[in-house]
Amino acid sequence: MTLFVALAGLLGMLALGFHIAVTMGLVSSALVLSMPSVPVTVIAQTAFQSINSYPLMAIPMFILMGNVMTRGNIVGVLIELIGSIVRCIRGGLAITVMLSCIFFAAVSGSSVGSAAAIGSATIEGLKREKYPVKFSAALVAVGSTLGLMIPPSLGFILIGSIVGIPVDKLFIAGIVPGLMEATMLLLTTIFVVRKNGYGEVASKADLKGFVRSTPKAAGAITMPVLVLGSIYLGIFTPTEVSAVAAGYAIVLCVFVYQTLKWKDIWSISKDSLLQATMIFAVVLGGSLIGFILARMGATAQLIGFMERLDMEPWQFLLLANAVLLVLGMFLDGVAMIVLTAPLLFPMATHLGIDPIHFAVIMVANVEIATLTPPIGLNLFVMSGIAKIPVESVAKGVMPYYLTRVAALGLITFVPAISLILLK
């Protein structure tokens, strides 16, 4: 009964517009106060322990790196390079945008950040080539979700810190699923533009332009190599490489491309700090919820319930995906992970499901959540940039949504996709 009242209070506060972090903090604190056997000091102790985490320290630096490269217009450099080759085919600009999403995903770590950066740089160009605005906005909204799967991924950092899985292994596990998703989205883009005859076609590939653009784009292209290569080779931990990558991004944008000045770095740093603080606040509130659930034996009760049902692993995975897809309609990715990871991972492990594989499944669900009304953040970002209703962006996303669900099915039931690089 107590949990039911708490859940009703949680949903009621969210409906009234309270921030998810504030909501979780207030509800969990009220639950602690209602338990006489639990001292009030537990609230402060649990909150501090939840953010006193070495892996979590990578989040502010990766956010800073992504914001620097967003404000530094790295997207324009990538589009110039890729477009010089693929603009000669039908839908070349749309394909260029999707490929740019893939590259930018490997340096940003954020879906919303990627959407804002790529959308601002490409929407007007897509309009000039007669692409429907609805399709253009959907294209960027969907492509930007790859920033959650292709490392560095803030989602993997959160899961690793909450569940206790090495973040470097999660990063490596996300590479193949991310590339598979990128390929499926690219093929969907080619199908849609050719079916509808979208876009203009250049007479031939601009090989001279490609050669001319390559040195300029080399700095941006080497960023994924720096991040993933140093982690894969064991040179840096994810936390260490986040600081190195942020410093590299600043050098690149201030000295090489000269698209930013030092005064810009100060304002970007303040914005990045606010974004990181928001994520930490959600983690803090979620940790209190997790503590209460553990104290009340919720996880053990759920595992016992599964044993009584004699649930098979594939049945649990179907159920977990259904729950996450529904939650994705009402919660952002950070809140989804913080609220569900402490409950779902013990159950998955109990059934013999590899926790790294399950982490990739969870991130794939978060990707879909960013595209799912009414809360899908990418839909709102692209609605603002393209200046069209959110409903129009959602309709444009529909062909890609089916592709996303198909990719989720493959990731869920073919564990080798996530684990092959860890063998």
N, C-alpha and C positions, 0 to 999 in steps of 0.2 A: 504493500500500500504506500509506503514511504517513497519507493522508487517511482511509483505511478504519479504521485503528487509532484515529485521533483521533475519528472519528464514533462508533465503538464505545465509546470512553471517555466521550464526551459523553452518550450515551444511558444508559450504565451509571450514571454519577453522578446523572443526573436520576432514574433509577429508584430510587436509594438515598436520594433526598430532598434532594439538594444544591440550593441556590438556583441558578436559571438564570444569574445574573450571576457567581456564584462558579465555576460549572461552565465557562462560556465563558472566563473569565479564566484559570483553571488550565490548561485544554486548550490555549488559544492560547499561553500562556507556555511550556508544554512544547514546543510546535511550534517556537517561536522558538529555544529553547535547543537544539533538535535540528538547527538550520540553522547551520553554522559561519560562513557568509558574512554572517550578520545579527547585528549587535551587540546585546547585551542591553538597551542604553539605548533601543532602539526601542520596547520595551514601555511605558516611561514616557512617551516622546515621543508615541506613537500614542494612548495613553490620555488624555493631557492635551489633545491636539488635538481628540479626538472630543467632548469636553464644553466646550471653549473656543469655544462657538458662540453667536452673538447670538440666532438664532431659538429655541434651546433654553431661553434665559432666560425665555421666556414660560411654560414649564411650571410652575415653582413658583407663579407668580402666579395662573394659571388654576386650579391645584389649590386654592390658598387661597380664591379666589373661590367655587369650587364647595362647599368644605367650610363656609365661612361661611353660604352660602345653605341648605345642608343642615341644619346645626345651628340655623339661625335660623328653621326651619319655614316657609320660603317656599312649600313645597308646599301647606300648609294654606290659604294665601291664594288660590292659583291654583285649588284644588279648589272652594273656596267660590264663586268667581266663575263658573267654567265650569259647575259643577253647578246653579247657579240657573237656567240656560237649558236644559240637555240632560237634566235628571233627569225630565222629563215624558214621555220616550219609553222604550220597552222597552230594558232594559240601560243606562239612562242613567248609572248610577254607573260601570259598566265603560267606557263611552265617555268619561266625565269623566276617569277615570284615564289612559286612552290619550292624550287631549288634553293632560293635565297632563305626561305624559312628553315630549310634543313641545315644550312650552314650556320645561320644565326642561332638556331636552337642549340648548337654545339658550343656556343659561347655565352648564352644569356642565362640559362637555367630557369627561366621564367616564361610561362605561356603568355601572360598578360603583357609583360614587357616586350616580348617578341611581336605581339599583335600591334602594340602602339608604335614600335619602331618601324616595322615593315609596312603597316597600313599608312602611316604618315608619308612614307617615301614612295608608295606605289599607287595609291587609289586614283590620284589625278591622272597618272600615265595610263592606267587601265581605262579610265573614262575616255581619254582622247582616242584610244584605239577601239572605241565603240563596244567595249565589254559592258554588259548590264551591271549597274551599280550593286544590285542584289548579289550577283555572282561574285563580283570583285571583293565585296566585304566578306562573303562566306569563304572565299578562297584564302584570304589572309587569316581569318578567324580559325579555320581548320588547320592550316599549315603551322600556325604558331603553337598549337598544342604539342608539337614535337619537342618543344623546349622542356616539357615535363618528363619525357622519356629519355631523350638523348642526353648523356651527361655533359656538363655538370647539371644535376637536377636537384632543385631544392626539396622536392618530394622525397627523393631517396635519402637526402641528408636527414630529414625529419624522421622518416621511418627507421633509419639506422640508429638514431639517437634514442628513439622511444623504445624500440624492440631489442636493441643491443646487437645488431648485425653490422659488421664492418662496412663502412660507407664505400670504400674502394671496391669491394666485391659487388655491391649494388650498382655502382657506376658501370663496371664491366658487364654486369648482367643486362643492363639497359641498352647496350650498343646494338646487338642484333635485333631485338624487338623494335628499337627505334628506326633502324634502317629498313626493316620489313614494313613498318607502318608508313614510312616515307615513300617507299616504292609503291605501295597500294594507293596512297593518296595521289601520287604522281600519275599513275595509270588512270585513276578516276578523273583527274583533271583533263588528261588527253582525251578520254572518252567524251566528257561533257562538252569540251570546246569544239570537238570535231562533229559531234552529233548536232550541235546548235549553230555551227559556223561562226563562232565567236572569234574576234581578233583579226588583225591584219598580218600579212606575210611579207617579210623582207625578201628582196631578190636573191640574196645569197648570204652566207655566213661572212662576218667581218673578221677575217683572220688577222688582218693588220691591227684592228682594234683590240683583239684578244691579246696579241703579243704586246701591244702598248699598255694594256690594262694590267697585265700579269704582275709586273714589278710593284705597281701601286697597291694591288690587292694582296700581295704576298704576306704582308704583316697581319692582315685579318685572317687569312687562310691558315696561318701557322698557329693561331690561338687554340683551336681544337687539338692540334698536335701537341702543343705545350701542356694543356690540361690533361688529356687522356694519356699521352705518351709518358709523362713523368709519373703518373699514378700507376700505370700498367708496368713500368719498369722499376717501380719501387723507389724512385728518386725522392718524391715528395708524398706526404699524406694528403688527403683531400683538403684538410684544413690549411696546410702549408701552401699547397698549390693555389688555393683561393686567394691568398695574399699576393703570391707571385703574379697570378693572372691579373689581379686588379692593378698592380703596379705596371705591368706590361701594357694594359689597356690605356692607362693614363699617359705613358710614354708615347704610345702609338698615336693617340688622338691629339696630344699637345705638341709633340715635336715632329712626328713623321707626317701625319696628315694635316696638322695645324687647323683642325676643325674646332678645337676647344682652347680656351685660355685658362690660366691658373685660377682665376676668380670663378670660372665655371665649375672647376673641380670642388671648390668649397661648397657651392650650392648643391651640387650633385651628391656630395658626401652627406649633407644634412638630410636631403630627401631619402637617401639610402638608409640612413640611421633610423628615420621614422618608419620606413617599410620593415626593416629588421625588427624594430621594437614591436610592431604590430604582430609579427609572426611569433615572437617570443611571448607576447601576452596571451596569444591563443594556446601556445604550448603550456604556459603556466596554468591557465584555466583548465585545460584538458588533463593535465597531470593530477590536479585535485579531484576531478571526476574519476580518473582511473584509480586513485587511492581509495575513494569511497566505494567504488565497485568491488575492488579487491577486499576491502575491509568487510563488506557485506557478503562476500563469497559469490558474487555474481558470475565470475568466470568459471568457478568450480561447478556451480549449478548448471550453467549452460553446457559444459562438457558432459556432466551427468545426464542432462536431457538428451544430448546427441547419442550417448551410449544406449539409452533406453530406446531411442528411435532406430538404433543400428544403422546409422547413416554412413554411406559410402563416401570416399573422398570426392568423387565426381559430383555427387549430390550436394555436398557441402559447398563445392566451388560454384555450382549453379545458384545455390541460395545466397552465397556471399556476393556474387555479382549482382543478383537481383536487388539485394539490400543496398549495395553501394550505388547502383544506378538510380534507385529511388532517392536516396539521401543526396545524390548529386544534383537533384532538382532544387534543393533547399539550402545546401551548405556549400561554401567554397572549399577548395582542395585542402587547405591547411586544416580547417576544422574537421573535414571528413577523416583525414589521417589521424589527427590527435584523438578524436572521439572513438574511432573504430579499431585502430591498431591494437590497443591493449586487450580488446575482447576477441578479435578475430584471429590474431596470430597464435595464441595458445591453443585455440580449437583446431586451427590448421596443422600445427605441429603435432597435436595429439593424434590426428588422423594420418600422420606420416607425410604430409605435404611439405616440400622443401620451403623453408621460410624465405629464401631469396626469390624463388619462383613466385611465391605468394605476394612478395613486395612488388614485383613487376606487374602482377595482376592488379594490385591496388592502384598503382600509378596509372595503368591503362584506364581504369575506371575514373580516376581524377581527370584524365584528359577528356573523356567524354562529358564529364560534369561541367567543364568550362564551356561546352556547347549546348547544354541542356537548359531550356527555359524552366522556371522564370528567373533563375539566379545566374545562369551561365555568363561568367565575367567577360569572356571573349566576345560574346554577342553584343554586350553593352559598349565595350571598347570600340568595336567596329561600327556600331550604330552611331556613336559620336563622331568618329572620323569621317565616315561616309555620308553622314547627315541623312540617314534614312531610319524608319522605325525598327525597333528590335525584332518585331515580327517578320519583317522582310529579310533580315539577316538570317533568322532561324529557318525560313523557307528555303533560302539559298543553300543552307548547310545540309538539307535533307539527303541529297545523294551521297555526300561525304559521311553523314551519320551512319548510313548503312555500311559503308566501308569500315568505319571505326568499330562498329559492333562485330563485324566479321573478323577484324584484327584481334579484338578482345577474345573472341572464341578460339582463335589459333593460339594466342598467348596462354590462355587458360588450359587448354587440353593438349598442348604440345610443349611440355616443360623444357625440351631440348632447346627451343628457341631462346629461352632465357638463360639456360645453364651451359650452353655449348662452349663458351669462352672460359668457363671456370673449371673445365675438366682437366 
